[in-house]
């Protein structure tokens, strides 16, 4: 399927790029900040906000191996602090609804997947790290909603297997996002053409989940056929937290959307033809055959009697060889335009 539908929005080939503002953990444990980010995302032109639905115990083991012993995992308390509480989900979805923006989240465990289904999210996002989490893929597919799959750090065959599994559960509306699972990656890690490869391989809507600075990569992805752009948003890159430094601030996100819309207009439909506003230029900038000297009636016209100048009101330069050697059918003054009626057949 070259198009999917997220709520009432068609997403895919021939449609404007669908922008997802990745809030992720940039709420920093504050529901008020989460709401502020939702409102800012809508103002910036995003059509959906995306959170990350996880629990510390469902994501990390609290201990990790260290030189043969098990020690407390240093990331565990950070994840606990950034967890999106269960009761926030319905509240934030309801708030997003009032703001006119879609609420999407990526579940990281079975419980959060069920929670998201219970609040009727319009689509599910699968994080790159769960591309091979087949039990979770099957559970989410069971809910029969559109699925957007990130594919960072994956081989094409792994993406193919995930798509096959999801399709085997009856889900047809699937989109895949290329990304580099680095935070942030260097530009040379972006490999935007891999997105094109996935489009050709699977015939599905494709897009880009971007962690690079600025918006060069998202614009390039759209120019290569990307239908979905996911980009982190923050109120300020000066805030403390893992996702703030490489996120866009609201005014920057808005600029990215605006420039993308201009890009989409500039891309056009690919048919090589003049636009309506160019038609005058076809007349003004092209040339026709004019007399460069007086040519009496009955004169055999020679090349030196003719010139090719603007504007294109008569015979085209390509007809010069046909005119040379013909006799004039009237007295033609220097600088006059030459037409077929001025030539004896």
Order of alpha helices (4+ residues) and beta strands (2+ residues): beta-beta-beta-alpha-beta-alpha-beta-beta-alpha-alpha-beta-alpha-beta-alpha-beta-alpha-beta-alpha-beta-alpha-beta-beta-alpha-alpha-beta-beta-alpha
